[in-house]
Amino acid sequence: MEREIETRLVKKVAKFLKVCNNCNNEILVGSVYHQEEGVSEHLHSLIARRFCSDCYAKFGGPKLLSGKNK
């Protein structure tokens, strides 16, 4: 049985080069992006999804987190 963790997106500034999990474009150092984090439980950074500002503006947080935006 797989347990769901309630998550939200948090605005961050990239300190390292990252890749958007939605469009696969690079998120450059110094750019704003949105990273998934657990609301009440810890979500490890290795499985947290990252989205560029363009995808966040186009689809919004709830749609990106649901994964039904492509």
N, C-alpha and C positions, 0 to 999 in steps of 0.2 A: 504494500500500500504506500503510495507516494503522498507526502504531506505538502500542502501548499503553504508558502510563506507570504504574508501580505507585504507588498512592496510599494514604494513610491519613487519618483524621480527627483533627484537633488541637483541643482545647478552647481557646476564646478568649473575651474579653469585648468586646462591641460598643462601638466608639468613635463609630460613625455608625449611622444607621438602615440596616438590611439587610432582605432578604426571604429566607425559607426556600425553597430550591429544590424541596422536596417538597410542602409544604402551602400555599405562597404567603402565609403569615402574616408580619407584620412582626416583625423582631427588634429590639427597642427598645435604645436606648443604655444601656449598663450591664448588659445581659442576657448570659448565657452562651450561646454557640452553638458549633457544631463546623464547622470549615473544612477542606476537602480540601487536602492538600499532597503533593508527590511524596516518595517514600521515598528514592530515590537520585538523582533528577533534579529540577530546578526546574520547578514547575508555576505558570505565571503567574497572578496573582490575578484577572485578568479572566475566566479560564475555570474557576477553582476553584469548586466548589459549596459552598454554606453551608446548614447544617441547624439548625433550632431545637432546643432541649433536649427539647421534647415529642416531636418526631419521632425524635430519637436514642434516647430512653428507650423509645419504642413499638416501633421497628424494629431498632435496633442499627446499628453502623457497617458491617459487611459487607453487610447487606441494602440500606442506603441507597446505598452505593457501587456495588452491582450494578445499581440502578435498577429492581428488580423488587418494589417495595413498595406500589404503588398499587392 
